């Protein structure tokens, strides 16, 4: 890494995250690093560069209306609250300013940092947790989120006198940001593993853990098809996709999982690095009664969520992944094709609902109990519809393609919304008996979920006692 010539990937980069849409800015960062222009800013006060970040944002992001809309939608989806237009406008500007600060810090300041700068840049909390875990010799799996100057988590550990070795999973599509810097002597203990499918990453990360590396992974980057778990149990319980690689790596190696977060201090380039108490995660790992597979993955992921995600709500304006994460959360929908009959609608919805249950995990939820409820409800609707259709000349039929948006909801809320839509379709077709049956089933969902609950788990209660509330 850091060579002066390299073959460029000329393929078009598709959208998805805001970073993928900023290739020009990332290229600028690469050129500044390559030609060592950052040296001109070595003695420029941090505050001056911080003020320049506002101008940088206006120059490169402009009005950024599309990004502002995505920020607004994510703000609502993740909090469930409507905010005045003036607030959302100011909030979006703060988010974009924060992104500009990140880019300028990475472009102009990070290449100049040396281990001697650590005391003025970062403070630590919980290093004893880290040191005790490393004595096991299994390495550490360290999930984090893109809050504040999150890359300080890696830099702070590398610069620390304890000599920590860190392996970080890097997105190669954004390699312009780090390709030169990671070759600098002060970052010699950093190993960057190219982000790819888990199968291709696994062996390299396992090797790092065997050498007692701290493997740094981001917990707020997930694919749409990842297991959906509760965002913040006991607070904001909407379903959110969560990456499963870290749980799989723990299963393969037994490496402890210890989260870390970079807390903004309000001063550009300064961070508080907080290593979080992993007790809620350890309780699950040490519980032999929890079966492997979905239950184990779901419990561990939810415990990590409850430790890390409250900080994303407390510092939302400094959360770099707010747009992408929010989009993933709000992405769910059920599509009903034009001209679908009632039987076809029921078949589509029943199949989609079963998939929703199978691909998500909620504490205290009895999946098979709910799947049986869905099946019996759909069978009853079919029977009532078959009887009522004898009194109608025409069947229920959709006159246009329809979508039921179910993102940003809990399982119970998804079911209530879906049954509400079915009821509306039936009423419009004047199938009043079937509509009444559907409405009755919808009204029983809340009670049914209460009956289907398990005993609340100790570890999630504990996880929500510490840290910011996110309210």
Secondary structure, DSSP 8 states (H G I E B T S, - for coil): ---S------S----SSGGGG-HHHHHHHHHHHHTTGGGGGTTS-HHHHHHHHHHHHHHHHTT-HHHHHHHHHHHHHHH-----HHHHHHHHHHHHHHHHHHHHIIIIIGGG--GGGHHHHEEEE-HHHHHHHHTTSS-EEEEE-SBSSTTHHHHHHHHSTT---EEEEE-GGGGGGTTTGGGSGGGTTEEEEE---HHHHHHHHHHHHHTT-EEEEESS---TTS-EEEEETTTEEEEEE---HHHHHHHHH--EE--EEEEE-SSTT-EEEEE---HHHHHHHT-TTS-TTHHHHHHHHHHHHHHHHHHHHHTGGGBTTHHHHHHHHTT-EEEE-TT-BHHHHHHHHHHHHHHHHHTEE-TTB-HHHHHHHHHHHHHHHHHHHHHHHTT-SS--B-SS-EEEE-TT--HHHHHHHHHHHHHHHHHHTT-HHHHHHHHHHHHHHHHHHHHTB----HHHHHHTTSS----
